[in-house]
Amino acid sequence: MPVDNETSGMTFKDIKKILHKKTVGIAGAGGLGSNCAVALARVGIGKLIIADYDKISLENLNRQYYFNDQVGQNKAYTLADNMYFINTDVEVIAHNIKLGPQEIKTIYKDCDVIVEAFDDAEMKQMIVETVQSEWPEKPLVVGSGIAGWGSSNSLSVQQIDNLYICGDGISETSDHLPPLAPRVGIVANMQANTVLEILLKNNI
């Protein structure tokens, strides 16, 4: 979905007017989810629905949008607080919950786009299967292959119907190939950029 920025005819004010009416769901509030939420808040998305059951640890601060004095707090609620300091016009609904198929169907049913931001491969598969089964027409933007550093040119967005895969699709995180802020941030912002392409494509 390439955009010719020279001929799109949209100012930032135009873009914010469109995005203000949109709702994006983010499943997971870690490295991908927190940074994707920040990018969407900055461009004026109207509503974010965030869910995560985990708490912030000191080890999270190397790549997630949290701060030292927030260690120990719930990720979803704290991310909602952090969004307020970026853009007070963004409505954030936060759920402190572990997502399963039923929770996904309930929490994200009214979203225009859903962003998958899990660490666990089984959770990734679960949300893909749930969304494609329940709402085959609803766009789902996932992250796959974010570990390590460098190799920026290996990161891309692949589209399969309404599934958008951001990352290199290969590099799995491990003790010897950890998720680090630069690549995690790139993929998180690729996810946010893909959300914008989806939401703005009929208005350009």
C-alpha positions as CSV (number, residue, x, y, z in Angstrom):
1,M,0.0,0.0,0.0
2,P,2.5,2.7,-1.0
3,V,1.6,6.3,-0.4
4,D,2.8,9.1,-2.6
5,N,3.2,11.8,0.1
6,E,3.7,14.5,-2.6
7,T,0.2,13.9,-4.1
8,S,-1.8,12.6,-1.1
9,G,-3.3,16.1,-0.5
10,M,-3.6,15.5,3.3
11,T,-2.2,17.7,6.0
12,F,-1.5,16.5,9.5
13,K,-4.7,18.2,10.5
14,D,-6.6,16.1,7.9
15,I,-4.9,12.9,9.0
16,K,-5.8,13.5,12.7
17,K,-9.4,14.3,11.8
18,I,-9.7,10.9,10.2
19,L,-7.8,9.0,12.8
20,H,-9.7,10.6,15.7
21,K,-12.7,8.5,14.6
22,K,-10.8,5.2,14.6
23,T,-10.3,2.5,17.2
24,V,-7.2,0.3,17.4
25,G,-6.8,-2.7,19.6
26,I,-3.3,-3.7,20.9
27,A,-2.9,-7.2,22.3
28,G,0.1,-7.0,24.6
29,A,1.8,-4.0,26.2
30,G,5.5,-5.0,26.0
31,G,8.2,-3.9,23.6
32,L,6.0,-4.0,20.5
33,G,2.7,-3.0,22.1
34,S,4.0,-0.1,24.2
35,N,6.0,1.5,21.4
36,C,3.3,1.0,18.8
37,A,0.8,2.6,21.2
38,V,3.1,5.6,21.6
39,A,3.4,6.1,17.8
40,L,-0.4,5.9,17.3
41,A,-1.0,8.3,20.2
42,R,1.3,10.8,18.7
43,V,-0.5,10.8,15.3
44,G,-3.9,11.3,17.0
45,I,-5.6,7.9,17.0
46,G,-9.0,8.3,18.6
47,K,-9.2,5.2,20.8
48,L,-6.7,2.5,21.9
49,I,-7.9,-0.7,23.6
50,I,-4.9,-2.3,25.3
51,A,-4.7,-5.6,27.2
52,D,-1.9,-7.2,29.1
53,Y,-1.7,-9.1,32.4
54,D,2.0,-8.7,33.1
55,K,3.8,-6.3,35.4
56,I,6.7,-4.0,34.5
57,S,10.2,-5.4,35.5
58,L,13.5,-3.7,35.5
59,E,14.6,-5.9,32.6
60,N,11.7,-4.5,30.5
61,L,13.1,-0.9,30.5
62,N,15.7,-1.7,27.7
63,R,13.0,-1.8,25.1
64,Q,9.5,-1.0,26.5
65,Y,7.9,2.4,27.0
66,Y,8.1,2.5,30.8
67,F,10.2,4.2,33.4
68,N,12.2,3.2,36.5
69,D,9.6,4.5,39.0
70,Q,6.9,2.3,37.2
71,V,8.6,-1.0,37.9
72,G,6.2,-3.4,39.5
73,Q,3.1,-1.7,38.1
74,N,0.7,-3.3,35.7
75,K,1.7,-2.8,32.1
76,A,-1.8,-2.1,30.6
77,Y,-2.8,0.5,33.2
78,T,0.6,2.1,33.3
79,L,0.8,2.4,29.5
80,A,-2.6,4.1,29.5
81,D,-1.3,6.6,32.0
82,N,1.8,7.2,29.8
83,M,-0.4,7.9,26.8
84,Y,-2.1,10.7,28.7
85,F,1.3,12.5,28.9
86,I,1.7,12.2,25.1
87,N,-1.8,13.1,23.9
88,T,-4.7,13.9,26.2
89,D,-7.2,13.5,23.3
90,V,-6.6,9.8,23.0
91,E,-9.1,7.6,24.8
92,V,-7.4,4.5,26.2
93,I,-9.2,1.5,27.6
94,A,-6.9,-0.8,29.5
95,H,-7.6,-4.3,30.5
96,N,-5.5,-6.2,33.1
97,I,-6.2,-9.6,31.7
98,K,-4.6,-12.6,30.0
99,L,-6.1,-12.9,26.6
100,G,-7.8,-16.0,25.3
101,P,-10.2,-16.5,22.4
102,Q,-13.2,-15.4,24.3
103,E,-11.5,-12.3,25.8
104,I,-10.3,-11.3,22.3
105,K,-13.8,-11.6,20.9
106,T,-15.2,-9.4,23.7
107,I,-12.5,-6.8,24.0
108,Y,-11.6,-6.2,20.4
109,K,-14.9,-6.7,18.6
110,D,-15.4,-3.0,17.8
111,C,-11.8,-2.2,16.7
112,D,-11.0,-1.1,13.2
113,V,-7.6,-2.8,13.3
114,I,-6.0,-5.1,15.8
115,V,-2.3,-5.2,16.6
116,E,-0.7,-8.4,17.9
117,A,2.2,-7.7,20.3
118,F,2.8,-10.9,22.1
119,D,6.2,-12.5,23.0
120,D,4.9,-16.1,23.0
121,A,4.5,-18.0,19.8
122,E,1.5,-19.9,20.9
123,M,-0.3,-16.7,21.9
124,K,0.5,-15.2,18.5
125,Q,-1.0,-18.3,16.8
126,M,-4.0,-18.1,19.0
127,I,-4.9,-14.5,18.2
128,V,-4.3,-15.0,14.5
129,E,-6.7,-18.0,14.4
130,T,-9.3,-16.2,16.6
131,V,-9.4,-13.0,14.5
132,Q,-9.4,-14.8,11.2
133,S,-12.1,-17.1,12.3
134,E,-14.3,-14.5,14.1
135,W,-13.7,-11.5,11.8
136,P,-12.0,-12.5,8.5
137,E,-12.5,-9.0,7.2
138,K,-10.8,-7.3,10.1
139,P,-7.1,-6.3,9.6
140,L,-4.6,-7.9,12.0
141,V,-1.1,-6.5,12.2
142,V,1.4,-8.9,13.8
143,G,5.1,-8.8,14.7
144,S,7.4,-11.7,13.7
145,G,11.2,-11.8,13.8
146,I,12.5,-8.9,15.9
147,A,15.4,-10.3,17.8
148,G,19.0,-9.1,17.8
149,W,20.4,-6.0,16.2
150,G,21.4,-4.7,12.8
151,S,20.1,-6.1,9.5
152,S,17.5,-3.4,9.2
153,N,17.0,-4.1,5.5
154,S,15.7,-7.6,6.4
155,L,12.7,-6.1,8.1
156,S,9.6,-5.7,6.0
157,V,5.8,-5.9,5.9
158,Q,4.1,-8.8,4.2
159,Q,0.4,-8.9,3.5
160,I,-1.7,-12.1,3.2
161,D,-5.3,-11.0,2.8
162,N,-6.1,-9.0,6.0
163,L,-3.0,-10.3,7.8
164,Y,0.0,-8.0,7.9
165,I,3.3,-9.4,9.1
166,C,6.0,-7.0,10.3
167,G,9.6,-8.1,11.0
168,D,12.0,-10.5,9.3
169,G,9.8,-13.5,10.1
170,I,12.9,-15.5,11.2
171,S,14.8,-14.2,14.2
172,E,13.4,-15.7,17.3
173,T,14.4,-14.2,20.7
174,S,16.7,-16.2,23.0
175,D,19.4,-15.6,25.6
176,H,21.9,-15.3,22.9
177,L,19.7,-13.3,20.5
178,P,17.7,-10.9,22.8
179,P,15.1,-8.4,21.8
180,L,16.8,-5.0,21.8
181,A,15.3,-1.5,21.6
182,P,16.4,-0.6,18.1
183,R,14.9,-3.5,16.2
184,V,12.0,-3.8,18.5
185,G,11.3,-0.1,18.0
186,I,11.6,-0.4,14.3
187,V,9.1,-3.2,14.1
188,A,6.7,-1.5,16.5
189,N,6.7,1.6,14.4
190,M,6.3,-0.5,11.2
191,Q,3.2,-1.9,12.8
192,A,1.9,1.6,13.6
193,N,2.8,2.7,10.1
194,T,0.9,-0.2,8.7
195,V,-2.1,0.7,10.8
196,L,-2.0,4.2,9.3
197,E,-1.9,2.8,5.8
198,I,-4.9,0.6,6.5
199,L,-7.0,3.4,8.1
200,L,-6.1,6.2,5.7
201,K,-6.0,4.2,2.4
202,N,-9.6,5.0,1.5
203,N,-9.2,8.7,2.3
204,I,-6.2,9.5,0.1
